[in-house]
Amino acid sequence: MKYAFYPGCVAKGGAPELYQSTLAVTEALGIDLVELEGAACTGAGVLSERNPELADTLNARTFALAERHGLPLMNICSTCHGVMCQANARLQKDPAYLERINRHLAPEGLHYSGNTIIKHLLWVLMEDVGLDALQAKMVKRLGDLRAAPFYGCYIVRPSWVLGYDEKPERQRYLEVLIEALGAESVEYTGKDKCCGFPILTMNRENSLKMTGTHVLEAQTKGADLMVTPCPLCHLNLDGSQVEASGAVNEHLETPVLHLPQLVGVALGIAPQALGMGKNMVNTRRLIEQFSH
Amino acid sequence: MDVNLRVRRYDPSGDHKPYFQDYRLTDQPDGVTVLDALIDVRENVDETLALRCSCRSSICGSCAMRINGQATLACKTKVSSVSQPGATVTVEPAGNMPVLKDLIVDFEIFWNKINDIGPWLKTEGPDPEREYIVDNDKMLNLIGTVSCIMCGACVSDCTVLAADPDFLGPAALAKAYRFVGDPRDAHKQDRLGEYVQDGGVWDCTHCFFCVEVCPKGVAPMDWILELRREAEAAGFTNHNGVRHSKVFAESVQEAGWLDEARLAMDSMGTLKEKLSLVPVGLRSFLHGKIPPTGPFHYKRPGAEHIKRIFEELEAKE
């Protein structure tokens, strides 16, 4: 199993533990990754808002880089994933548009045919690795743990560019994965809502209130941890949890793990090797629970 | 087929809190809609169930409610499309608006927001003798927004409104574009100046909920983003949202990828805002969050091509 790996800006920046844990988990599962070192930022919805054709061109370039390797593309960020899927849908729908965009790739010797398969690590685990193979490599069941899934908007909406019509099971991949790892998945309304991160610099109060509301709901429902496939959500849920406590006037203290960190623990990878010490909300108590 | 409904009931005049009531209908046709089923319940099972509906053809926008947790029109939703045979369909009133009774919500909040954007044409000069003549091409951009049937599904599921009732919200802002984009309107500048204030276009988080739930394909978020572009082009640039967007683009243009620290710092317009980032920055440092490639924002391989693509396409814009 081999993928062109698109880590995204945050895993290479403010969330190094995501990059670290992804490499650890994929290695443990025998997944080969060829990192697309020269790929551009997807634009995270911000560039497409400024200039849709520019953002689509940058993403087409990334898809062409994956195509040059003859590999499907794997990303590890809900936002990157959604932006890529949206761009790919536009490029695939309109051959004339794709042709026009390809003209900007030609000086670099690149060409995108429109065929790159784009998968988030979550989808790779559920669809390509499969739960049977994953469970066969598990050394630890995460029993007694209650994990609250938090998807991130772009991996769930708009559903029609994410293949949910053909694969409705994608709506519950996180819950199913959590249960397969032996933990209990906490049901709560916030799991597919917005974390508020996109407006952190524009309306900090609302942003923190949104994050605080979701963490509080998960915490109130008895979650020992939250787990997210989106590093941008992680920046708010984990990185700003202290401030979010103030926004909802409640003490919040719920560790938030990146998806590969949770999977990594079940695979028996040491918490340190998963970068668990870099999470902002203290994971020490959680790590103790893991070791039981 | 059998239809199992779990309906959220609440009568503020008598109930202490909302509760769910289950209804079971048998021998329903395969194409039965959720609205058909609810009307059947009201007519034949429980006349106390309150719901609002009219056209039954996704035109009037009266029957927006949450079905299995997501806002939509009950008349447009077949039971078979939202549940496996025999499974329970959960029906709740629309969100972000107070419940009057059961599935009926008070739309006052919705209409107030529509009113707030000035939903009428503001022309200048003498009225023409007959109708205004406008080129067809200049009205095509409005097709999306005029498709809105004011059902409130987008308002129901807007994640920002859930946190901040003062947000103008998706329906009103999509309607705002309907006038900003209308060549007959002479107050575009004033309108944009209003819409960039607190509670306006820059408070949208891009969460796609309104795009997902709109039963008429209006995609309100797209029009909010269009308003942002229009506002920036019209000179309303002193906003963290504009700074954020510009710095984002500059950062990617220069190095091929995003410099998060610079983005956060340079988006903030005041010293106080910049200082608010210090605690989280410090915490990151103390937790050893050093990027795997080192602390300095290096240029990606091929950054020169990324820069070239920017230059080619920004110039075209």
Interface residues (C-beta under 8 A of the other chain):
Chain A: C9 V10 K12 G13 G14 A15 P16 E17 Y19 Q20 E37 G38 A39 A40 C41 G43 A44 G45 V46 L47 E49 R50 N51 E53 L54 T57 L58 R61 G82 H104 P107 E108 C153 Y154 R157 P158 S159 T189 K193 C194 G196 F197 P198 I199 L200 T201 M202 N203 R204 E205 N206 S207 K209 M210 T213 G239 S240 V242 E243 G277 K278 N279 M280
Chain B: G69 T159 V160 A162 A163 D164 F167 D198 W202 D203 C204 T205 H206 C207 F208 F209 V211 E212 L225 R228 R229 H239 N240 G241 R243 H244 S245 F248 A249 V252 G256 W257 L258 D259 E260 A261 L263 A264 S267 M268 E273 S276 P279 V280 R283 S284 H287 G288 K289 I290 P291 P292 T293 R300 P301 G302 A303 H305 I306 R308 I309 F310 E312 L313 E314 K316 E317
